[in-house]
């Protein structure tokens, strides 16, 4: 299984980014996926998750600002992040089961 995350970068507060996670080596459509983040000195935390059926859930700090989605044909999971805040600064990781991607860094400047 390989998870390749991309799309991170430096953005000003209030801006947007879209993260992408490309998955290979698994039966993509039957798996649930999650996006997690880890800020310096903090524990990794769940940001958003999407089930095989398309059901979603979000951490309270990102509700109404972030949207997780999936494209089974392209074997990709996305995280659209709007109205970004400095507190969203972290490395973002794609997850399926016990597998993790390499992380993509999001930095939000004030």
N, C-alpha and C positions, 0 to 999 in steps of 0.2 A: 504494500500500500504506500502510495506517495501522495502527499498533500502539498501543493505549491501555492503559497499565498503571495499576493502582490497588490499594489495599489496604494501603499502607504506613502507618506511624504510630509512636508511641512506646509501648514495652512494657517491662515489667520483665524482668530475666533470669529464665529459666525459663518465660516466657510463650510464646504462640503468635500467629501472624498468617497470614493466607492472602492471597497476592497473586493478582491476576487480570490477564490480558492479553487484550483483545478485539482481534481481527484483522479487517481488512476489505480488500477490493481484491485478494485472492489466492485461489487455489484451496486453501482451508484444509487439507483432509483429506490432500493429497499432500505437504505440507511438514513438514519437521522444525523444531522450535522449541527455543530455549534461553533460560534465565534467566542473566544475568550480574550481577555486582555490582562496584561501585567505591567503595572507601573513600577518604577524603581523603588525598591524597599517595601513593596506591597505583595500580597499573595495574588496568584492568578485568579481571576473571577470570570464567571459566565456573563457575557454581554447579551447574546441572543442565540436562539436555537430554532431549528426547523425540522419537523418530522418528515418521514417519507411521504406522508399524505399532504404535506404543505402547511400543517398547523405550526404556529409560531408562538414563542414566548420571549419576553424581554426583561432584562434587569430594570428595576425602577428608574435608575439615573438616566437611562437612554430611551425610555418609552416616549413615543411621540416625535423622536428625533432620528432614530435609526430604524432601518427596515432590512430584514433578512429575507432573501429569496433564493430560489434554486432553479437551475435549468438542467433538467435530466438529460436532454439531448446533447448538451455541451459538457455535461459532467462538471458543472461549476456551481458553487455557492457564492452568493454575493452579500455584502453588507454595505448598504447605502447609509452614509452618515451625514446628516445635515445639522445645521446650527451647532457646529462643534465648539467645545469649550476647552480652556486650558486643562481642565480636569480629565478630559478624554485622552490626554497624552499618555501613550503606553505602547508596548509591543502587542500586536494583535495576532492571535493564533487561531487557525482553523483546526477543528477536531472532529474525528469520527471514531467512536468506540474508544480504544486506548491509543489511537494514533494521533500524532500532532504534526502540523506543518512547521516550517522553520520560523514563522513569525514575520510580520511586516511592521515597521515602526511608523507610528503616527505621532506627529508633534504639532500641537496647536499653540500658537503664540497669541499673547494677549495684546 
